[in-house]
Structures are given as structure tokens and as C-alpha cells.
Amino acid sequence: MGADLWAAMATRLKFRSPSGGRLPHSDVQTPGDPKDHEKLLFVWASLIGGNSRVEMTVAITGGSGAVYPYRFLNHLAAEPAVSRIYVVASSSGIRVLNEELELRSLTLNNLAEKIVESGREKIEVLNNNDIGAKIASGSFPVDAMVVIPCTMGTLGAIANGVSRDLIQRAADVTLKERRKLLLVIRDTPFNLIHIENMRLVTLAGGVIFPAVPSFYHRPASINDAIDQFLYRIMLQLGLQPSKAYRWQGSKVE
């Protein structure tokens, strides 16, 4: 197979492996070993008829850290590989967005307008009380879900299969359909109940992704540290944010 065709296939793949997991571009950029034939066939199949655009759900609950969903939604909206973003915010989430971002007039009706600077056409805001919304069914195709930030109460509900609202139901659907679920918890310290709930979600296939920024890239500002953390989330989802920092190792002197 020619290198040009392989490169085209790698570019078009968004971004699933034969096992159903996410597959980064770096894994398919060169023909490599003959053992990669299964991967090659899957890439080819995705070129022929697969939908190559990513759709995902972003849920906002009432934990502190409104800057995380604010900047995350803007990064997703600017990402060419993302075609649709279903946003669900709890009433507490709306309250925290208003208070921490000083957006006193923010409501569900104007959330996309107030939060997202460009790419608003990708955003569809859903009511957390609408248990019959499209993302409440496993038959509706959504690639992944991120709860950011995720309160301990929301974590507990998801861990124990409670579906009292759309956020909880959509998370339950994501798990049962074996799709990617990331819970960006932002609380400290943890009690044993929190830790047990994290264990249960992990066993069910979810990813506990604490809001813990790194500093080895030497951030110049709080936003820089937050953005690099958000890029890590995007990488977990199989996206390839161009500004994501990659550690290249250091030398021992």
C-alpha cells in the first residue's frame, strides 16, 4: 500500500481501534509491522462508510471550577474533528457558572451564547430535567461523555446506577453501551464513600479524571495550566489538540 493512501487513511480515521477503544493518529501513520493488518482493515472500513465525526456529551454539575467547562467547551467547539456537543447543566452547575465566571444572567437558553466564543453551531443544550432527551437512549449514537466538574453526589449516583435526571441517565447509558465516560472530579479530601464510588465507576468502565493540572510544562498562567489539563482530557477522547504538551524526557546530570 502506498504511503499517500496510508496517510489519507490515518487522517480520516476518527479514532476507533478494532477493539472499540480510541486510537491515536500516531498508531496508524506508518504501515509498520504486518501484525497491524487488523488495524489496517478497520481503518479502510472507516474510510469506506464510517462516520468520521465525533459527537459527545458534556455535563456540568455544581462543583467549584467553572473555568474548566468554560474553556473545555471552547476547545471542543474549535476542534475540527468534533461535529456535535450535547451540553447538559444541572441547576447547581448553572449557579456556579454564574457565580464563578460572573455571568449573572446565564441561563440554559443563552448558555451557548454566553460560554462559547466560536463554533456555537456545534452546541445543543439539553434540559437536565428532560429524561426523554436523545442522549437518554443507548440507541442514539454519542461517542463519549465528560462530566466536568463532577460533584461527589453525581459520582455517587452514577456509581450506584441512579438515574434521577438526564446527566445521571446519560452517564448510565454511556457505561452500559461501553462508551467512554470521564468524570472530572474536583473535591478534596476524599472520604471512604467517595473512594468506593470511584472504584465502582472504574470497575464499570468509567475513567476517574481528577481536576489536577500538571506543572512540568511550566505554565505561564492559571489558564495555561488549565488548558494543558483539558488537552489531556481531549487526548483521552482520541482527539489530537495541536497545543497539547508532550513530555520528551529529561537528562540526569
N, C-alpha and C positions, 0 to 999 in steps of 0.2 A: 504494500500500500504506500502511495506517495506521501511525502511529508506534508505537502499542502493540504491534501484531503484529511490527513490525521489532525492537522492544526485546526481545520474548519470544524471537524467533529468535536474536538476539545472545546472550541469556542461555543458551539451550540448546546453542549451538554449543560443542563441546569438542574441539579448537580447530583443525580442519584446513582448509586452503585447497584450492582446486581442483587445485593442482599437487602436493598431498600434504604440503606444509610446514605448520608450525604458524601459526595465525592469531590474533593477539591481539584481545581484545574491542574495542579502540579502532578496529580496522579495519572493524567491522561495526555500529557503534552508530547510524549515521545512513544514510539511503538514498543521499545524495551523488550522484555523477555517474552517468549512465546506463551508463557503461562498466563499472560494477560488477555488471551483470546476471549474469555467470557466477558471481560470488561469491554473489550473492543466491540463485541457483538451488541452489547447493551447500548453503547454509545451510538452505534449505527442505527439501532431500533429507535432511539430517541430522535435521531435526525429525520428518519422517515416519517414518523407520525406522532411523536410525543409532543405534549405541550411544554415548551421550554421556559415559560414564565413562572415566577414564584409568587404564590399568594399566601398571605399569613395573617394571623390574628394577633393583635397587640392589646392586652388588657392592662388597665391602670387601676390599682386599688389604693387604699388610703394611707399607705406607708409614707413616711417622710422621704424626700428625694425626688421631688417633681422634675428636677432638671434632667433626670435620667430618661423618662418617657418623652420629655420635650425634645431633647437632642436626638434620641433614638428614632422618633418618628420622622424627623427631618433627614436623618441619614438614610432611612429606608425609602422615603419618598424620592430621594435623589439617586437611588441605586437603580441603574437600568434593568437589572435582572428581576426587579420586583415590579409586578404589574398591578397588584391589588393589596390593600391593607385594611383589614376589618378592625376597627377600633371600638373597644368596649371600656367604659369607665364607670366605676361604682360612684354612688353619691359622695362617699368619703374621698374617693380619688379626685372628683371634681373640686371638692372643697380644698384639698391640699394643693392642687394646681393653682387655684385662685390665690391662696394664701402665700405659697412659697414663690410663685412667679409674679405675684402682684397683678393678677389678671382678674380683677374683682367681678368683671361682667362675663366671665367664661361660663358657658352652658353647653349641653350636648349639641344644641343646634348650631353653635358657632365654634365648636371645638377645632375643627379642621382649619377654619379661617384664622383663629387666634394662635394656634400652635404651629402649623406647618407653613413655612415661608414659600415653598415652591413644590410643584408636584401634587397639589391638593386633589387633582382629579383621580389620583390613586386611592384616596381615602374614602372609606364608607363607615360612618359612625352608626353603631347599633346601640339600642337601649338595653341596659343591663337587666331590666325587668321583662324584656321580651324573650321568654323562654322558647318561643316558636321561631326565633330568627334562624336564618340559614345555617349559621355555624353551630347550631344546637344539634344538627344531624350529622352522623358519620357519612351519609351519602353525599354530602356537599364537600367538594374537594378543596381542602386547605392544606398547604404543605407543612406548616408549623405554627406554634403558638408561643408567645412570650408574655409572661405576666411580670410587669415592670412598673413600679416596685410591687412585690408580693408580700402582703401582710401575713403575720403568723396565723391569723384567723382564716385567711384564704388558703394558706398552706394546709391547715388542719382539715378544712372542708374537702380539698382535693385529695388529700392523703386517705381520707376515710369514705370517699365515694359520695359525698353530699353534693347535691345539685339544686341549691335553692335559688340560684339566679343564673344569668347567661354566662358569666365568667366561669363559675364553677362547672356548669354543664358543658361548656365548650372545652374546658380542660379535661373533663372526664371523657369526652368524645375523642380528644386528641390521644389520650392514653389508650383507649380501647381500640382505636384504629392503628395503633403502633406508629403514630406520627411523633415528630419532635416537639417536646414540651420543655420550655425553660422557665424556671421560677427564680426571678431575681429578688431574693430575699434581702431585706435591709433592716436588720434589727440586731441588737446585742445588749447584754449577753443572752445566750440561749438557755432555756430550762430543758429538762429531760423530755417533756412533751414535745417541744419544738424539734429536738434531735430525733425522736422516734418518728415524728411525722415526716421529717426529711428522709429518714431511712425507708419508710413505706413508699414515698413517691419515687425514690431511686429504684427500689425493687420493682415498681410498676412500670419503669421505663422512662421516667422523667429525669430531668437534669436540674440539680440544685446549683444555681449560679449566683453566689452571693455578690452583692454590690461592693466589691473590694478592688479599687483601682490599683494598678501597679505603678512603680516609680523608677524601674530600671531604664526606662526610656527618657528619663529626666524631663518630666513635663514642665513647661514654662508657665502654666496657669492651671487653675482648677478645671476649666473646660478642656484643656489638653489631656489631663489625666482621665476625665470622664469619657472623652471621645475614644481614647485608646481602649478603655474598658468596653465601650459599646461596640467597637470594632471586633473585640474578642467574641462578643455575642454573635455578631454577623458572621464571623468565621465558623462558629459552631453551627450556624444555619446553612452553611455551604456557600455563602456569599463571599465575594472577594473585594472588600473595601481597599481602594488603592492606597489609602493613607495609614493602613494598619502597620504598626511597628513589628518587625520580626527580629527577634534576638539572634545575633550572629556569633555569640560566644565571646569570651574574654580570655586574655592570656594571663597565666600565673607568672608573676615576676619573681 
